[in-house]
Amino acid sequence: MVFIDAQKSEYMLYVEYLFTHNLVWSNTLRVFDDVILYQEKIQWLENVLEKYGMIYQTILTQEGDGIMIAYKNDYIWSDSLEKCIRLLKE
């Protein structure tokens, strides 16, 4: 799992760096923080994830904010990940 929590204007640099330097694999879960609170600064993120064949979903973690999880379509969804997501939503 890779958790990205940086200046939103730099998210693109991190995403591109991880992919171009082969630092993430098809089974690597990517988690992006503050995607609702700062959505105007990362509008491009969905396009980049789609460019790399990623599936993504946004999860509300608190009033007005949340995370985005992104994974390849062959990612195996685990019970522990499902539990973590349920806890984040509570």
N, C-alpha and C positions, 0 to 999 in steps of 0.2 A: 504494500500500500504506500502511496505517496500522498502526503498531506501538504497542500500549497496554501500558505497564508502569508501573502506578501503585499506590497503596494499593488493595487489593482492594475495600474498602468504597466506593471512589469509581468503580469500573468502570462502574456503572450511570449515573453522571453523564456520563461520557465517551461512552458508547454513545448515550444519549438526545440529548446535545448534538450529536454528529456527524450523527445522523439528522434531528433537528428543524431544524437550521440548514443542511441540504443540503450538508454538507461531505464526504460520501461519495457515490459513484455506484454503479451496479449492477456496474461492473467493478472496484471498489475491493476489494482483499483486506484483511481485518482480521486482525491477529495479536495474540493476547492471551497475555501471559507468565505463568508460574507457576500455571497452571490446575489442575495435579494437587496441587502442594504446598499450595495454599490453597483447595482445592475447597469446603471447608465455608463459606468466606466469599463464594463466587460461585455458589452453587447456582442462583440466579435467572438466570444468564447464558444458559443454553440456552433458557429461556422467552422472554427478550427477543429473542434472535436469531431464534427461530421467529416471533415477533410481526412482525418485519420481513422475513420470508420468506427468511431466511438458511439456508444449509447449512453445517454445521460439522463439524470432526473434530479430535480431540486427537492430538497427536504427542508421544511420549515423547522428551525431549531428553537426559535424564540419569536416573539412578536416583532414582525417586520424584518426578520433576517433568517438566513438559512445557509445550508451547504449544497453543493452540487457534487454528486458522485458520477463518475464516468468510467466506463469499462467497455471492453470489446464484446461483441455479441457471443463469443465463445467462453466468456468468463463464467466460471462455476459459482453460482450464488450459494453461499454457505449459511448455515443456521446461525453461526456466531455473528455474521454480518447483519443478518436480519434482526437479531436481538439488539445490536448496537443501534441500528436505525430506529427501532421502536423506542429505545431509551432516549435518543436524541429528540424524538417527537414529543416526548412527555414533558 
